[in-house]
Structures are given as C-alpha cells and as structure tokens.
C-alpha cells in the first residue's frame, strides 16, 4: 500500500483499538500462560504492545514488562491505562529497536497476528534474530497468529494462488455512523491490505489502514530455527487447546537453544 509505514496501523487505530478489539483474545489466559513461562517476577518483552491490553495486566501480575511499539498514539493510550508506570514503554519498531537487558528477557511475546504487521519476509526473519539476541539462554518467544487457509482464517486462497481478490463489506452501522471494510488479498504474495472507512454525520470520513504479510506455522518454524530456536509447544490458543489440522490459530512457544 503506497504511503503505508510502520506507524500507519497504530496511528490509524489507536483511538478505537480498545473498543474494537478488547475481547479479540483471552487476556486472563494470556497472562497465565506468559506468567508460567516467565516465572515469579520474570521479565517480559512484548512486541507491538499497543494500548497495553496485555502488558498492563501482565505487569499487575507481578512481571517486569517492557513494551515496544512504533506508534506514539498507541503509547499515549498505554500511558493512560498505566498511570503507575508499571510498563516500561519503548517507541520503536519490532526489528531494529528492541531493547536489551544485561541478563536477557525470560519471555518475548508477539500476540494476535502482530508479527504479520512486518510486511517484508526478510524483516520477519530479522525479527526472530533480534528477539533471540535479547532473550536469556532457554528464554521463550511466544508467537500467536492465525493459520492461513484454515477454517476461519481471514485470508483466501492458497500460498500458490495468484488470484487477487477485493472485498467491500459493512463492519458496523448505526443511525449516524457507518464503518466499511475495504480490502485486497494477494495469496500468491501471502499479503493482504485494506482500509476501514469510517463515515459519520458530524465528522466526515476517517481512514484506518492496515497491511499484513502472513506466514504458515511451518514457515515460522523455519525462521525460528535459523535464529537458534526450537519448538517447545504449540496449541490452538493461549488456554492450551490442542492444535490440529482444523485449528484456525496457533500459539507457538519457541525456546532459545543456541546463541544467535
């Protein structure tokens, strides 16, 4: 998408993210899963921390949480949700700007397809290397994402399908507000992009752009292996439901085995 960059999603969605996506996944299950991996008082690095939907509850559970996001607007929302400053917020991208600690983080988390916001496959690979460099030996990288082409996945076609498909649909509608979803899907490139077009009687038109480049679990496993990770566990969700061929999403725990 011409003109789209690392900040576009956050700047476009920060003011509605908490309303639209508060229940997108199970927060309690995420906190329990990450806390069990990190251990009491453990350190957690969240990539794409956004408004703190997960980071703030993780910090309130007694974990030391650092969150990275490229959007100042998202981080402003995080600060409003975290008046006690429990989360150490860093403005930067998920590849070049990850902070480091002397001992390494116990867990890194990238939730709800956020890894796919990196739209260059080479930079996705670099993200795995950057995370590995910031984890302690034996530290875990928790990746939550949809499974392409599985039941319920948002993206049509197969990885080899050259078809470009465009969709327009209504996301929501009230007496004075309509939100349309306009999207284009390129399965051959494993990409999708679009706009939520918000039309209000008083405010006119507001565009909220998004763009992703997805990867299959097998492709993610290959990126992880190259960066010195092994697959420790894979489930269908944060609560630990079994993963199988019909699962529409996955939570994969990668363990850092080798120096990156």
TIMAR-917608 format. One line per field, with one value per residue (C-alpha): residue in one letter; x, y, z. Coordinates in steps of 0.2 Angstrom, whole numbers. Layout:
# residues N
code: c(a, ...)
X: c(X, ...)
Y: c(Y, ...)
Z: c(Z, ...)
# end
This chain:
# residues 260
code: c(x, x, x, x, x, x, x, x, x, x, x, x, x, x, x, x, x, x, x, x, x, x, x, x, x, x, x, x, x, x, x, x, x, x, x, x, x, x, x, x, x, x, x, x, x, x, x, x, x, x, x, x, x, x, x, x, x, x, x, x, x, x, x, x, x, x, x, x, x, x, x, x, x, x, x, x, x, x, x, x, x, x, x, x, x, x, x, x, x, x, x, x, x, x, x, x, x, x, x, x, x, x, x, x, x, x, x, x, x, x, x, x, x, x, x, x, x, x, x, x, x, x, x, x, x, x, x, x, x, x, x, x, x, x, x, x, x, x, x, x, x, x, x, x, x, x, x, x, x, x, x, x, x, x, x, x, x, x, x, x, x, x, x, x, x, x, x, x, x, x, x, x, x, x, x, x, x, x, x, x, x, x, x, x, x, x, x, x, x, x, x, x, x, x, x, x, x, x, x, x, x, x, x, x, x, x, x, x, x, x, x, x, x, x, x, x, x, x, x, x, x, x, x, x, x, x, x, x, x, x, x, x, x, x, x, x, x, x, x, x, x, x, x, x, x, x, x, x, x, x, x, x, x, x, x, x, x, x, x, x)
X: c(0, 8, 12, 10, 24, 27, 17, 2, -8, -6, -9, -25, -32, -26, -42, -53, -42, -49, -67, -65, -53, -54, -60, -50, -42, -42, -32, -33, -27, -13, -7, -7, 2, 16, 17, 20, 34, 42, 42, 38, 44, 51, 55, 44, 46, 30, 32, 18, 12, -1, -13, -7, -21, -10, 5, -4, -12, 5, 13, 0, 3, 20, 30, 43, 36, 44, 33, 39, 28, 31, 16, 16, -3, -4, 9, -1, -16, -4, 1, -17, -20, -5, -4, 8, 21, 22, 26, 42, 37, 49, 44, 52, 50, 50, 66, 78, 73, 71, 79, 91, 94, 110, 103, 91, 72, 64, 50, 46, 28, 20, 1, -14, -5, 6, 21, 12, 12, 30, 26, 43, 48, 66, 62, 51, 66, 77, 64, 67, 86, 83, 72, 84, 98, 88, 82, 92, 98, 82, 71, 55, 47, 28, 20, 1, -6, -19, -16, -18, -31, -38, -56, -60, -44, -46, -35, -42, -34, -18, 0, 2, -14, -10, -28, -31, -47, -55, -69, -80, -91, -100, -91, -104, -118, -129, -140, -126, -111, -105, -89, -85, -71, -62, -48, -37, -30, -15, -12, 2, 12, 5, -1, -17, -21, -35, -44, -58, -68, -77, -91, -100, -113, -103, -85, -85, -73, -59, -47, -39, -27, -19, -7, 0, 11, 6, 17, 12, 17, 30, 37, 38, 46, 60, 63, 64, 76, 88, 88, 93, 75, 67, 48, 44, 25, 11, -8, -23, -25, -17, -28, -19, -32, -25, -18, -23, -26, -43, -36, -39, -25, -10, 1, 19, 32, 49, 64, 81, 93, 109, 117, 110)
Y: c(0, 16, 28, 14, 13, 5, 19, 18, 5, 12, 30, 24, 13, 20, 29, 14, -1, -3, -3, -14, -27, -28, -46, -51, -64, -71, -59, -70, -85, -75, -68, -85, -93, -80, -79, -98, -97, -82, -87, -76, -59, -63, -51, -50, -41, -38, -33, -22, -18, -6, 1, -11, -23, -37, -28, -19, -35, -44, -31, -31, -49, -46, -47, -35, -29, -19, -15, -9, 0, 11, 22, 36, 37, 19, 23, 38, 26, 14, 28, 32, 14, 13, 28, 20, 17, -2, -5, 1, 8, 10, 19, 9, -5, -24, -27, -13, -5, -19, -15, -27, -31, -37, -54, -56, -57, -73, -71, -62, -61, -56, -58, -58, -58, -43, -52, -51, -32, -34, -34, -39, -58, -54, -42, -55, -66, -52, -50, -68, -65, -49, -57, -72, -59, -52, -67, -77, -94, -105, -90, -92, -82, -84, -81, -80, -80, -86, -102, -97, -106, -115, -114, -96, -88, -71, -74, -83, -95, -104, -99, -103, -94, -80, -73, -55, -53, -37, -36, -22, -26, -17, -19, -9, 3, 15, 29, 42, 31, 18, 8, -1, -13, -12, -25, -33, -50, -57, -75, -78, -65, -70, -52, -43, -25, -13, 1, 3, 18, 27, 39, 49, 63, 75, 70, 66, 52, 44, 31, 17, 7, -10, -21, -39, -52, -69, -85, -103, -111, -121, -105, -98, -113, -112, -93, -98, -112, -101, -89, -103, -108, -124, -128, -131, -132, -127, -126, -119, -104, -97, -108, -123, -131, -145, -139, -149, -148, -139, -126, -108, -101, -106, -101, -107, -107, -106, -109, -101, -115, -108, -91, -81)
Z: c(0, -6, 9, 22, 35, 52, 61, 50, 59, 76, 72, 62, 76, 92, 96, 93, 97, 115, 109, 93, 100, 119, 118, 102, 113, 131, 142, 158, 148, 140, 157, 165, 150, 150, 169, 170, 157, 164, 182, 198, 195, 177, 163, 148, 131, 122, 103, 97, 114, 108, 121, 134, 133, 138, 145, 159, 166, 164, 175, 188, 189, 196, 180, 174, 157, 143, 128, 111, 98, 83, 86, 98, 98, 104, 118, 123, 126, 135, 147, 151, 155, 166, 177, 189, 175, 178, 160, 153, 136, 121, 105, 91, 78, 81, 72, 74, 91, 103, 120, 129, 147, 155, 159, 144, 145, 151, 138, 122, 117, 100, 101, 89, 72, 77, 69, 52, 53, 47, 29, 22, 24, 26, 41, 49, 49, 56, 70, 76, 76, 86, 99, 101, 104, 118, 127, 140, 136, 137, 136, 126, 111, 111, 94, 92, 75, 63, 52, 34, 24, 39, 44, 50, 43, 36, 20, 5, -7, -5, -4, -23, -28, -40, -39, -32, -23, -17, -4, 2, 17, 32, 48, 58, 56, 67, 63, 62, 59, 46, 45, 29, 27, 10, 7, -6, -4, -14, -9, -20, -11, 6, 8, 12, 15, 17, 25, 37, 31, 45, 39, 52, 50, 61, 57, 39, 33, 43, 35, 46, 35, 39, 29, 34, 27, 34, 36, 39, 55, 45, 38, 56, 62, 49, 53, 72, 68, 58, 73, 86, 92, 94, 95, 113, 112, 100, 105, 97, 109, 125, 136, 129, 117, 107, 90, 75, 56, 59, 70, 64, 75, 85, 100, 97, 111, 104, 116, 113, 112, 103, 103, 89)
# end
